[in-house]
Amino acid sequence: MTLPAPISACRQSSFAPDGGDPRFDRFVVVYIDVLGQKVALKTWDDLEPSSNELNGLVQAILDTFGRVDQLRCDFPSKLYQADRAMNDRERGAKFYPDGEASWPRYSNQFPSFMQFSDTIVAFSPLKDQFGYRDFPGVYRYLFAAGELLLSALSRRIAIRGAIEVGVAGQFEKTDLYGPVLVCAHDLESKVAEFPRIVVGPKLVEFLQESNSCCDSCYDGTAEMIRRMVDRCKGMLDQDTGGRWFVDYLGNGFASVQE
């Protein structure tokens, strides 16, 4: 493809993720916001605190950043936890009916991360490196987001988030830009309302339409997809307003940890 001159001139060799052109595709995005940070720092609006206040300002920054940084470290570990469950010989049988042969095909894609202020974003293409719909990736995101919310609450840290799929451009490995980010941000800031992880309508549609794509699959692939999607759906619930969210206290979420 030919890039617009302003883009190609300044980014000739730095595009994602392989140093070539940007990738325009459908992505699944997790958007997490750590709540309460603004309130904790609002006391320090003065740009020139007195010497007596400086220690308090420094401590407030360290405390609030420490909470965010801990969650930045925790989220990838939750994703790896889901990945280990799928690749464990015994537990993986719940996902892969045709045995170990299918594990490498469906388990190797891992997300990229963007981090700014008190926001954490993870994303990956909706199709894996083999061209298959990345149902395992969606499973990882749902599981990890629910686990992150639980562990954060146990430390008295409130987070709110959203998971959605949509179109974007990937510029460098950790640089995503496009409509899906806007949608994920709007879901987190306007729909979630309180500490929970909402799931966007396009992701729900992606899961619901999965059975139709199974008809063209072969070997054990169709059954693998059905099992994976069922476990994804089992982690979700709807509120009274019809909005889907990760039900981290439900039986479906508990069962994926067995």
Beta strands, then each sheet from edge to edge (+ up, - down):
strand 1: 23-34
strand 2: 112-116
strand 3: 119-125
strand 4: 159-170
strand 5: 176-177
strand 6: 197-199
strand 7: 236-238
strand 8: 244-246
sheet 1: 2+ 3- 1+ 4- 5+
sheet 2: 2+ 3- 1+ 4- 6- 8+ 7-
end
